[in-house]
Amino acid sequence: MRAGFPKSGRSARRSSHVLNLLRPRCARNLATISPTKSSHDYQPDIASRTPPYPKLLRKLHEVRRVLGPERQLTLAEKILYSHLDNVEESLLSNTDNGLNIRGNANLKLKPDRVAMQDASAQMALLQFMTCNLPSTAVPASIHCDHMIVGEKGADVDLPESIKGNKEVFDFLESAAKKYGIEFWPPGAGIIHQTVLENYSAPGLMMLGTDSHTPNAGGLGAIAIGVGGADAVDALVDAPWELKAPKVLGVRLEGELSGWASPKDVILHLAGRLTVRGGTGFIIEYHGPGVDTLSCTGMATICNMGAEVGATTSLFPFSTRHIPYLEATNRSAIALQAQTIASIESLRNLLCADENARYDEVITIDLSKLEPHINGPNTPDLSTPLSKFAEAVKTNNWPTTLSAGLIGSCTNSSYQDMSRAEDLVKQAAAAGLSPSNDFFVTPGSEQIRATLEKDETLKTFEDAGGVVLANACGVRKILIPCIGQWTRTDGVKKGDDNAIFTSYNRNFRGRNDGNPNTMNFLASPELVTAMSYAGTTTFNPLTDSLTTPHGETFRFNPPSGAELPASGFEIGNPDFLPTSGAPSPSTPVIVSPTSDRLALLDPFAPFPESDLKGLRVLYKVTGKCTTDTISAAGPWLKYKGHLPNISANTLITAVNAATGEVNVAYDVDGSTSSIPELAQRWKDKGLEWLVVAEHNYGEGSAREHAALQPRYLGGRVILTKSFARIHETNLKKQGVVPLTFANESDYDLVDACDHVDTVGLYDVLTSGGKGNVVLKVTKKSGEVLEIKTKHTMSEDQCRFILAGSALNVLAKMAKK
């Protein structure tokens, strides 16, 4: 049997709706199955979506008592510390009695909410189910967006995606109903846009199983991307641990104008910080320029903070938040936030203290900021538009633009789309059409329905654009963010070509599986204008196009409304979420023969000794992102089946010795793929480690990148440095993350070296005290000692000793 649930109540209506979607219908039927409602007809459960302000204010008062009323706090500190489980324990332990909290304290936090996208929710729920609890401890939501195919347009893509993923969607919805999780079905929208429209709020603390969860910081929330095991902490009411971040203050001055957009703020900042520059920091925006930005513009900036490695990003409560909250049915939250924001700083949860100290400060003058283009192959290679044509020539980048793609979780707001629409209308009036494929992804059903009512989608379609489903989209033709893109424009794998997108990531091969596709990141406005020029050297501020009538045409700077004049449309009511009330009698069925879903077996505990006889499975050179460790695209269908998805482990990693991709050498010199060698060693009882360079595990909050190595027998990952989320994910799954004490020692270790740990067991049993030495035996018999560093806390040591964090939580649940 497949995962299923009783055909009654809301579930029966949803099943009927799914069947309706699978029947042939006329164009644009998916948005008009039921009569479109006004946004005023939709009354969500605002109480469950409101941060517990009285509780948080009491906690802030306790923080002031512990640290002293004279202590000046940043906004990030106020919100984080107000969510501590035990204020004194977190703030006074290992901090010189509270004097040096940032970078030292292990904060044990109680988040208010959890959000999960469909690809990562599968493993999170499978882990939660092992704890045998009747419901989640905090409000939670599931958003079906990552498994929606983007190919021919929403009318065809959505029913095909539902049909192809029915087993998984039924599992997610039945589990959601059983445990009281709000379920947003396929077609409802991209998780981050939906969270901004419904759940984010000033002062909230939220965990999300996606690296771009910080998008919610645009509305004044602390929203942190985590792996599924971290989400389970919150779901079972266990404290979630975070090393107290440092705080990077970004002071905004002036006001954007012309072609400059909020996207350019973060593109510029990424160039200054690099992909590692924000690691260990929360980015806190402040200054007079804040109130000149729209709420959704702030969200765009926070979204891409993930690309510089930041723990999260956030903005203070702003007058620009009020109309957005009111337009999205949350006037009551706006009123409470206004009340809190009006009180004096000592008790004000929603703004930094006047003399708050930042660890670093960067100032950006919005009035002088010009559009930026970032890429290719990394989101921190930032070039001002005025210098981009020269950079194209200097670097021999393609001059022909093959596709333009706007939307995604980063830039799909009403304002983004209305500004792009303005440019399309200008071009249409001059008789111009896009010179290349042009794809548009609305961020949510609310956005899509409103754009349809305002005829914005018609403008795009009349110009030749393809409007895709409200999703991240994966697998077949177009992936606005993740997966693979089977191209129909004649570009073949291996062909050099350039695309412009308004997305947040552009790693090599991420979009279409072609490592020669260069993805350049820009604002939706710039992507739109470039799509009409068809060339990467076009500058809409200075260059002109020739119309079909031989006339000269130049774009005027784009303009667009921040919010719809007549309010948001609700769209298709079948895309609204299920109730958050638990239904204990609902069965969650996973077929034992399924190749998509598999119940989890617990990992074995750590041995009562150091690790002996490890082998180096692979030595990686260059970038090793979570895409490298656990590829997306067609593999996403196995997200709920750990044995099957493990067959993609490290399949795009580059061999440091040979430069080959996914070619691993056994001790006898025979070759195989990396996962094949790992499985072979596992079958022989041989445990292993991987050696890598900087920022290992950057990119998506993909806990499979930790689960898969653990499942295949990996015990240690040794690198020059880690990305924050991935390092935590490894610890949660019982894998030991170590860094070289001397980075040059990376050159001393090779594949198939034998490794023993010295002092690791003592570190784990002492709660993290001390360091680990690796005894490396080379093929020649030479023995080396490699000193390492670690960041394992007392709780994380317990996780590793138990075999995984899940083993600890399951034991706690039984008690």
C-alpha positions, 0 to 999 in steps of 0.5 A: 500500500502507499502512504494514505489517509482516510477519505473524510473531511478536509483530506477527502476534499484535497484528494478530490482536488488532486483528482480534479487536477489530473483531469484535462481542463482548459487553459489556466484551469488550475487557478479557477477550479473554485471561484476566486475569493477576495483576500477579505474572505480568508480568515487564518488562525492569527493566534497561532501565527502571533509570536508569544509577545508577553512571554518574550518580553518577560524573558527580555526582562530576565535577560536585563536582570542577568546582564544588567540594565546598562548592557546595550544589546543589538536587535539580534541579541534581544530576540535570540536571548528572549528565546533562551530556555534558561537565561542564566545557564546560556549567558553566564557559562563559558562567557566570563560571567556574561562579558563575552557571550558572542562566539563563546556561549552555547545558546539553548533556544526554544523557537516559536515555529518550524517551517519545512519544504517538501523535499526536506520535510520527508526526512524530518518527519521520518525522524520525528515519528521515531519519537512517538509523540502525539503532536508537535510542540510548536506550530509547524508548516509543510510547503510543497514547492521543491518537487513541483516540475517547471516545464511547459507552464503551470496548467500542465506542470502542476497535475503532472507533478502531483501524479508523479509524487503522489506517494510522497505528497500523501505521506506528507499530508497524512503525517501533517494531519496526524501531528497537527502541522499546517500543510500547504499543497502543491501549487500553494507557493514557494516556502519562503514567500508563503512564510513571509505572507503568513508566518513571519512576524517582528520578534519571531524566532523560527527554524526552517529546513531550507538554507534561505529561511532567513528570507523571513528576517525581512519582516523582523524575525530571527529565521534560521536555516537548519537540517531536519534533525535540528527541526526535530529538536523544536518539534519535540520541545527540546532546546535547540543549541546555537553557538552565540553568533557575532553580529555584523551591522550593516548601516544603510544610508540614502535611498535607492533610485533608478535601476538600483534595487534591494537585490543590488544591496545584497549582491554588492555586500556578497562581493565585499564579504565573499561566501565565507565572510558572514560565517559565525555572524548574524547580519543586522541591518540598521540606519536611516536607509532601512525605512526607504525599503519595502518589506519584500525588498528587505526579505530579498536582502535577507534571503541571500545572506545565506550566500555569505555564510551568515547564520541569518539576517534581519531588519528592525521593525519598520513603518514599511512592515505595517502596510504589508502585515495589514495587506496579508491579514495580520493587522492584529500582529502589526498593532502589537508590534507597533505597541512594543516598538513604541516603548523605551529601548530597555523593554523594546524587543523590536529594535537595537539599543541606541549604543549597541556594539556591533563586531563589525560595521559596513556602511552602504549608501543606497543613493550611490549604489548601482545595479550589480551582476554576480557570477558566474559559478559563485554568488560572491563574484560581484561586478557593477553593471557599468563594468560588466561589459568589460568583464565579459570581454576580459574573462571571455564570457559568452556575449549571447544570452540564452535565457532569462529567468525571473522569480524564485524565492528571492525575487517573486514579490508583487513589487518585483513582478510589477517593476519587471512588467513595467519594462515589458510594457515599455518594450511592447509599446516599441514593438520589441519582444524578448530575444531569448527564452524568458521564464516567470515564476510567481512566488505564491498562489496569492501573488499569482492570483493577484498578478492575474487579476491585474493582468500582469501575467497576461503582459508577460505571456503576450510578450512570449514569456512562460509563466511557471507554477508557484514553486521552486521547480525541479526534475524536468525542464526548468528549475528556478532554483534547484534540480535540472533543466532539460533545455529545449533551446538547442544548448547541449551539455558542454556548450558554453552559454550564459543565462541571467536569473534573479535567483540566489545561487549559481554554482556550476552545473546547478541549473541544467547539469551543464558545467559550462552554463554560466549563471549570472545573478541580477535583479528581476528588472535587469534580467528582464531588460537583458532578455530583450537585448539578448546580449550579456554586454547590454547596459540599459542605463546607457545602451539603446535597442533598435525597434522593428521599425528601425527606431532607437529605443531606450528603457526608462528606469522601472517603476512598480507598486509595492503592494496591490492597490485593491489588495491581494487575491486569495486565488484558488482556495484549494491551495490554502493550508489544512488545519493545524489541529492534530488528528491522532487517529490518522494513519501514516502508512509507508509501504515496505516496498516503496522506493521513495520512502523508507522508515529509519533505523537508528545509527549505532552508538559511538564505540567506547574507545577511539576510532581505529583503522579508518581509511581516507575514502576521498580527498576533495579539492575545490568547492564541495557544496551540499549539492556536491555531497548530495545532488538534487535534480532527479535525486530529490525523489529519493529524499525520503529513502536514505538507502536509495539517495545515498547512491549519489554521495559526492558524485560531483566531487573532484579528486585532489590527486587526479582532477577526476570527478567521482573517480575513487581509488581503492587500496589495490588501485582499482577505480569506482564511483565514490558511493560504490567504494563507500558501500563496498567498504561499508560491506567489509566493515571498514569505516572512513573519512573524507578530507576537503578544503574550505567552507565544506558543505556550503549551500543548501541546508541539505541534511542528506549531505550528512545522513548519506556519509553516515549511512555509508560508514563515514565517521569523520570529515576533516577540512580546512573549514566548514559551512555552519549548517552543515557542520551542525548537521554532521554532529546531529548524525553522529559524524565528527567534524574536524578542521586542520589546526594547520591548514597546510597539513591538508597536503600531507593526507591522501586517499586510502591513508589509514587513520586512527584518532587519538583523544577523540573519545576523551573529548566526547566523554568530557563534553568537548574539552581537549583536542583530537590528533589524527595518527595517519599511516601512509602507504610507505609506512610513514606515520604522521600526526595531524593536529585538529580543532573542533567546535563540539559542545557538551550536547553535541558530544552526547549526540555523537556518543549516542550515535545521533541526536535522534537517538537522544531525543527518542530516549527522552521521549520514552522517558 
